Amino acid sequence: MNQLEALKQYTTVVADTGDFQQISQFQPQDATTNPSLILKAVQMPEYRALLQETLQQHPGQALDEQMDQLLVRFGCNILHLIPGRVSTEVDARLSFDKDATVARARHIMALYQAQGVGPERVLIKIAATWEGIQAAAVLEQEGIHTNLTLLFSFAQAVACGQAGVTLISPFVGRIHDWYKKAAGPQWDEAAHAGANDPGVKSVRRIYNHFKKHGIATEVMGASFRNVGQILALAGCDLLTISPELLAQLQASNSPVAPALSPDSARAMDLPAVRLNEAQFRLALNEDAMASDKLAEGIRAFCADVKKLEVLMQV
């Protein structure tokens, strides 16, 4: 049994890619996309025709409408290859507009339903700002399931759990990157590997809190830089992994052991935590890493949405 097969015994494996032609060889349950991954995919020769077909089928429509049609087209292609769910992201430029996020999410879901895809197979990705989390609360009440992304802090996770979101994507690699950069020459890579990785620690804290207090929101570790980070979170509800790292797992036969479990979490002495808006904003502001990476992530997604729009107008 290779590491990928072994990991699947403990964790739901998700493919993190817009390149859906790569997905089948890894047999993931779910798949996730984001603006950066879709931008990367449509610049590949094998997906240019898909972009052109989408534009030809929806001539004269507003760019945001064409964009959503393209995202749903990718999502539908992915769903043909997996048994589970696909995550499709709302325009990151709406990250601080609750009502606009709700409207855009409803529209994306309607496009899926027009293709015969029900809400049980789609997660709408939204940045985990306060506004995004409140938008997700509204959508969940309507039966539209959400995946809160760009999540770097415990406060963001707590607010998502309170809002009843279906799934959160706490980032591992970007947290690691921030602490490594902040430490500079003093950084000791070996000392911050595996279970000691700051990104891994963040996800473990969230997972244990949710399981301890019966919070139903699924925890999906994301943004991995290496296989060690993945294996240190074996047992997490889900892990979304790039094709490159999926291939590394598939190529190795080293043993995999669970690192997280609901039973272990329930035995821990962890206080319950609730946050109102003011407490959330203060906690996020006090966390320099989370504040930096959330802002940076939204800027990067916004930039890639704009680049995608330019390609769609060529």
Secondary structure, DSSP 4 states (H G I P E B T S, - for coil): --HHHHHTTTSEEEEE-S-GGGTGGG--SEEE--HHHHHHHHTSHHHHHHHHHHHHHSTT--HHHHHHHHHHHHHHHHHTT-SS-EEEEPPGGGTT-HHHHHHHHHHHHHHHHHTT--GGGEEEEEE-SHHHHHHHHHHHHTT--EEEEEE-SHHHHHHHHHHT-SEEEEBSHHHHHHHHHHHGGG--TGGGSGGG-HHHHHHHHHHHHHHHTT---EEEEB--SSHHHHHTTTTSSEEEE-HHHHHHHHH----------HHHHHTS--------HHHHHHHHHH-HHHHHHHHHHHHHHHHHHHHHHHHHH-
